[in-house]
Amino acid sequence: MAERNRRTVRDLRRGNRARVLQRLYFEGPLSRQELGPATGLSSGSISNVVAELVAEGVLEEAGVVDSDGGRPRTLLRVTPSGGLLIGIDIGETRVRVELFDLSLTELARTERLLAQHNYDVDRVVSHVSLGVADVLRDAGVDAAGLLGIGIGVPGIIEQDARDGAIVHGQTIGWTAVPFEKLLRDAIELPREIPLFIDNGAKTLGQAEMWFGGGRGAREAAVALIGSGVGACVVHAATREESASNSALEWGHTTVRIRGRRCRCGSLGCLEAYAGAEALRERWQEAGGPLPAGADDETALATLLTAAFPGPHGPDPDPVALSLLDDTAEYLGAAVADLINLFRPERILLGGWAGLLIGPHLLPEVRRYAGEYALDHAAARTTIELGRLGPDAVTVGAATLPLADFLARGGSRPPAAGGGDPAGAERVGAGRRWSPAPAATEGAPG
């Protein structure tokens, strides 16, 4: 019974710390007086929690504000320098590694290109290991300050009791890759620093829901359009309740019966028409001029320039315009599927390729989505571009260890064999407190 009571007190303490931290992180700076009604905690509990977190360097004062006839109130915020986070985007064209402080201000970054269609696992692991070492060195910081490393990867993620995160990335040739174990063996970091490996579209969705175009929505779908196509769907996501996750392979839904062969092996997938790799191939097949050896990014830029040359350029290429109009219809029909199936308040188009084609195709995507979707469902859905830019996957990846830190109530991961001052066991790799995450598979690069 005594042990049971100790666990209860420990959990209550952790929960109180987490509520204060989460509120300050997303809505701060706030005063102690404002934290009471915002968290539902008593003034005594607020004082105790704040005193602990300030003493540990997790919170700091952020100025004062006048009160109505009383003493000025001290504002509090989460200390930006209170910890370090690494976010990694393992895309299909490059591996991007970024180091952030707790405010998600970038401190250092590095990128390593992947040869076209060369997703050799050992090479990717090496890029990640070297990238982590590079950003720590470039920022001049100690790895001991890391709260964790978040990694977004293409494919389906499963958890194994022995090896951790297992990646099934059919479109990049990964079959049951024990990715977490391989990274653990390669990255020279203390073993207690947690790794959080999740689908890349899911990390994009979390970033957009926390800080971008999804803020305030209770139901949203976020698309990641890169070399391939992925998506995530979020239901009932608030900071007070966990999201209901719906996993889907949106890029491999059929948009044309007996259509083009997708790299997954099926026919007529959305990815075979709307991904940057497919757009490059379709443009080449239509006779569109491309530089020798053009990669997906160069090819997409060339296609867009041909279709939309600007006021002082040549006439628009009718073949390029026709190809992109077809792409808008495929995307619109697939967006309509999201609307009919999930009825989200918002749909956001993101990813590096989505952000390139979106400004040109968004009006037509909306029009086609309206034609293919049910009227009532479409009327309550807005379709927009993502707001966080092409780096949103790395930002989202960094939110994985950040969310774990907040859920712990600001306690660091326990040292191997050691205790946790707030009594918070590690949230396992790929799992986290979730004010607005999403679930998906098949994220592109």
Backbone hydrogen bonds, N-H to C=O, Kabsch-Sander energy under -0.5 kcal/mol:
donor,donor_aa,acceptor,acceptor_aa,energy
5,N,1,M,-2.4
6,R,2,A,-2.3
7,R,3,E,-2.2
8,T,4,R,-1.8
9,V,5,N,-2.5
10,R,6,R,-2.5
11,D,7,R,-2.7
12,L,8,T,-2.4
13,R,9,V,-2.5
14,R,10,R,-2.5
15,G,11,D,-2.8
16,N,12,L,-2.4
17,R,13,R,-2.3
18,A,14,R,-2.6
19,R,15,G,-2.3
20,V,16,N,-2.0
21,L,17,R,-2.6
22,Q,18,A,-2.9
23,R,19,R,-1.9
24,L,20,V,-2.4
25,Y,21,L,-2.9
26,F,22,Q,-2.0
27,E,23,R,-2.2
28,G,24,L,-1.7
30,L,76,L,-1.6
32,R,74,T,-0.6
35,L,31,S,-1.8
36,G,32,R,-1.2
38,A,34,E,-1.6
39,T,35,L,-2.2
40,G,36,G,-2.5
41,L,36,G,-0.7
46,I,42,S,-2.6
47,S,43,S,-2.4
48,N,44,G,-2.3
49,V,45,S,-2.8
50,V,46,I,-2.9
51,A,47,S,-2.3
52,E,48,N,-2.1
53,L,49,V,-2.6
54,V,50,V,-2.7
55,A,51,A,-2.2
56,E,52,E,-1.9
57,G,54,V,-1.2
58,V,53,L,-2.2
59,L,53,L,-1.4
60,E,77,R,-2.3
62,A,63,G,-0.5
62,A,75,L,-2.7
65,V,73,R,-2.4
69,G,67,S,-1.5
73,R,65,V,-3.2
75,L,63,G,-3.1
76,L,30,L,-2.6
77,R,60,E,-2.1
79,T,58,V,-2.9
82,G,79,T,-2.1
83,G,80,P,-0.6
84,L,145,G,-2.2
85,L,100,F,-2.5
86,I,148,G,-1.5
87,G,98,E,-2.4
88,I,150,G,-2.0
89,D,96,R,-2.6
90,I,88,I,-0.6
90,I,152,G,-2.8
91,G,89,D,-1.2
91,G,94,R,-2.0
95,V,112,R,-2.7
96,R,89,D,-2.3
96,R,94,R,-0.6
97,V,110,T,-2.8
98,E,87,G,-2.5
99,L,108,A,-2.9
100,F,85,L,-3.3
101,D,105,T,-1.6
102,L,80,P,-2.6
102,L,83,G,-0.6
104,L,101,D,-2.0
107,L,99,L,-3.6
108,A,99,L,-1.2
110,T,97,V,-2.2
112,R,95,V,-2.0
114,L,93,T,-2.6
118,N,115,A,-2.8
119,Y,117,H,-0.8
124,V,120,D,-2.3
125,V,121,V,-2.8
126,S,122,D,-2.2
127,H,123,R,-2.6
128,V,124,V,-2.4
129,S,125,V,-2.6
130,L,126,S,-2.8
131,G,127,H,-2.3
132,V,128,V,-2.5
133,A,129,S,-1.8
134,D,130,L,-2.4
135,V,131,G,-2.4
136,L,132,V,-1.8
137,R,133,A,-2.1
138,D,134,D,-3.3
139,A,135,V,-1.9
140,G,136,L,-0.7
140,G,137,R,-0.7
141,V,136,L,-2.1
145,G,142,D,-1.9
146,L,143,A,-1.9
147,L,84,L,-3.2
148,G,84,L,-0.6
149,I,194,P,-2.2
150,G,86,I,-3.0
151,I,196,F,-3.0
152,G,88,I,-3.1
153,V,151,I,-0.5
153,V,198,D,-2.3
156,I,168,H,-2.5
158,E,166,I,-2.6
160,D,164,G,-2.3
164,G,160,D,-2.1
166,I,158,E,-3.6
167,V,177,V,-2.6
168,H,156,I,-2.8
169,G,167,V,-0.6
169,G,174,W,-1.3
170,Q,168,H,-0.7
172,I,169,G,-1.1
173,G,169,G,-0.5
173,G,170,Q,-1.0
174,W,169,G,-2.7
175,T,173,G,-0.6
176,A,174,W,-0.5
177,V,167,V,-2.6
179,F,177,V,-2.5
180,E,165,A,-1.8
181,K,163,D,-0.7
182,L,178,P,-2.2
183,L,179,F,-2.5
184,R,180,E,-2.7
185,D,181,K,-2.1
186,A,182,L,-1.1
187,I,183,L,-3.1
189,L,187,I,-1.7
193,I,190,P,-1.6
196,F,149,I,-2.8
197,I,195,L,-0.5
198,D,151,I,-2.8
198,D,196,F,-0.5
200,G,153,V,-2.6
203,T,199,N,-1.8
204,L,200,G,-2.1
205,G,201,A,-2.5
206,Q,202,K,-2.4
207,A,203,T,-2.3
208,E,204,L,-2.5
209,M,205,G,-2.4
210,W,206,Q,-2.3
211,F,207,A,-2.8
212,G,207,A,-0.7
212,G,208,E,-1.1
214,G,208,E,-1.8
215,R,208,E,-0.6
215,R,212,G,-1.5
217,A,214,G,-2.1
220,A,234,V,-2.0
221,A,346,R,-2.3
222,V,232,C,-2.6
223,A,348,L,-3.5
224,L,230,G,-2.4
225,I,223,A,-0.6
225,I,350,G,-2.4
226,G,224,L,-0.7
226,G,228,G,-2.7
230,G,224,L,-2.6
231,A,441,E,-0.6
232,C,222,V,-2.0
233,V,246,S,-0.6
233,V,439,A,-1.3
234,V,220,A,-3.0
235,H,244,S,-1.1
236,A,218,R,-1.1
237,A,218,R,-0.8
238,T,236,A,-0.8
238,T,241,E,-1.0
241,E,238,T,-0.5
244,S,235,H,-1.9
245,N,243,A,-0.7
246,S,233,V,-1.0
247,A,245,N,-0.5
250,W,248,L,-0.6
252,H,249,E,-1.6
253,T,250,W,-1.7
255,V,268,G,-3.1
256,R,268,G,-1.1
259,G,256,R,-1.4
262,C,260,R,-0.5
262,C,266,S,-3.3
265,G,262,C,-1.9
268,G,260,R,-3.1
269,C,260,R,-0.5
270,L,253,T,-1.9
271,E,251,G,-2.9
272,A,269,C,-0.8
273,Y,270,L,-2.1
274,A,270,L,-2.7
275,G,271,E,-1.1
276,A,226,G,-3.2
277,E,227,S,-1.5
278,A,227,S,-0.5
279,L,275,G,-2.5
280,R,276,A,-2.2
281,E,277,E,-2.0
282,R,278,A,-2.9
283,W,279,L,-2.2
284,Q,280,R,-2.2
285,E,281,E,-2.6
286,A,282,R,-1.6
287,G,284,Q,-1.8
288,G,283,W,-2.8
294,A,291,P,-1.8
299,A,295,D,-2.6
300,L,296,D,-2.3
301,A,297,E,-2.1
302,T,298,T,-2.2
303,L,299,A,-2.5
304,L,300,L,-2.4
305,T,301,A,-2.1
306,A,302,T,-2.1
307,A,303,L,-1.9
308,F,304,L,-2.7
313,G,310,G,-1.4
317,D,306,A,-2.8
321,L,317,D,-2.4
322,S,318,P,-2.2
323,L,319,V,-2.5
324,L,320,A,-2.3
325,D,321,L,-2.2
326,D,322,S,-2.3
327,T,323,L,-2.0
328,A,324,L,-2.5
329,E,325,D,-1.9
330,Y,326,D,-2.6
331,L,327,T,-2.8
332,G,328,A,-2.8
333,A,329,E,-2.8
334,A,330,Y,-2.2
335,V,331,L,-2.9
336,A,332,G,-2.2
337,D,333,A,-1.4
338,L,334,A,-1.6
339,I,335,V,-2.4
340,N,336,A,-3.0
341,L,337,D,-2.6
342,F,338,L,-2.6
343,R,338,L,-0.7
343,R,339,I,-1.7
345,E,219,E,-1.9
346,R,219,E,-1.2
347,I,382,T,-2.5
348,L,221,A,-2.6
349,L,384,E,-2.3
350,G,223,A,-2.7
350,G,348,L,-0.6
353,A,225,I,-1.2
354,G,225,I,-2.2
355,L,351,G,-2.6
356,L,352,W,-1.0
357,I,353,A,-2.6
358,G,354,G,-2.1
360,H,357,I,-0.8
361,L,357,I,-2.6
362,L,358,G,-2.8
365,V,361,L,-2.8
366,R,362,L,-2.6
367,R,363,P,-2.0
368,Y,364,E,-3.0
369,A,365,V,-2.6
370,G,366,R,-2.3
371,E,367,R,-1.5
372,Y,368,Y,-2.1
373,A,369,A,-2.3
378,A,374,L,-2.8
379,A,375,D,-2.2
380,R,376,H,-0.6
380,R,377,A,-0.9
381,T,378,A,-1.5
382,T,345,E,-2.4
384,E,347,I,-2.8
384,E,382,T,-0.5
386,G,349,L,-2.7
392,A,389,G,-1.5
394,T,391,D,-0.5
395,V,391,D,-1.9
396,G,392,A,-2.9
397,A,393,V,-2.6
398,A,394,T,-2.1
399,T,395,V,-1.2
400,L,396,G,-0.5
400,L,397,A,-1.3
402,L,398,A,-1.6
403,A,399,T,-2.9
404,D,400,L,-1.6
405,F,401,P,-2.3
406,L,402,L,-2.5
407,A,403,A,-2.5
408,R,404,D,-1.7
409,G,406,L,-1.4
410,G,405,F,-2.5
418,G,415,A,-3.2
423,G,420,D,-2.2
425,E,423,G,-0.7
428,G,426,R,-0.5
431,R,428,G,-2.6
439,A,233,V,-1.2
441,E,248,L,-1.8
